[in-house]
Amino acid sequence: MGLLTPSSEPGQSTLTITGEDLSVLMDVVEMPFMRFPAMPPIAQVYAILAKYLAFGVVPLAIPPFLTDVPIPTHEIPTQQGTDLQYVKKLANDCGYVFYVEPGPLPGQSIAYWGPDIRIPLPQPALSVNMDAHTNVDSLSFSLDGLAKKIVVVTIFDPVTGTIPILIPIPNFNLFKPPLGVRPTIPSKVEFPDYLSKENPISAANKILGILARSSDAISVSGSLDVMRYGGILRNRMVVGVRGGCLAYDGFYYVNSVTHNIKRGEYKQSFQLSRDGLISSTPKIPV
């Protein structure tokens, strides 16, 4: 996508080019009548992504913890919306994520469908208020006291199907352990009713999805100069933060990174998050 901004001043006109991955190609055509009889979610994902092999997109899908094969006489899964929307819905139902990662070779991409597992190898620390060791342009911390919640779901016993059973789900992400020693106390309680008519396997997968989507109360946003930082900050990994204060220093999960490239300048803006105040490690590696 390109954006041209002309200017009456010589040399001040700009052409901004924004790049997108091949997931945009999956979000163009709606497929409202595509059916998948007797196909579990993992088979549906591979069937949808197979058509993009011609564009160099290689699917990498991990089966859910519990496999639910729909019986054609009871239910036939039907796609709603575009391929990208439906694949993301399948991922959301079992607590997974879906994204397209460019590489590892030119003209190739990997379409990942599976648990949101962050690479535990820490990146060089983001430092602020440390004089010559400062390597970020800006850094801000925020604590959302309403971000944490307890979800109480209702299911019916599998024998009679009439006795309601209440199951409280703790706000704990199975794939993102807390990086702070003082977790935030949940302040909200929700009672969703969309699981009451699900079969046991489907309900269990959706409960795992609720666990995987538990939100982090602490978020960090900022920007850095790649040359000063000494490298490129990578998404879906862990990075240390130091120089803020005792409550907010420590490791964070990198949620998103935006690259801003100009002539003679390469900067990144980033979003980090974690749950819990005070670092769980005594020292942050540089």
Disulfide bonds with the S-S distance in Angstrom:
none
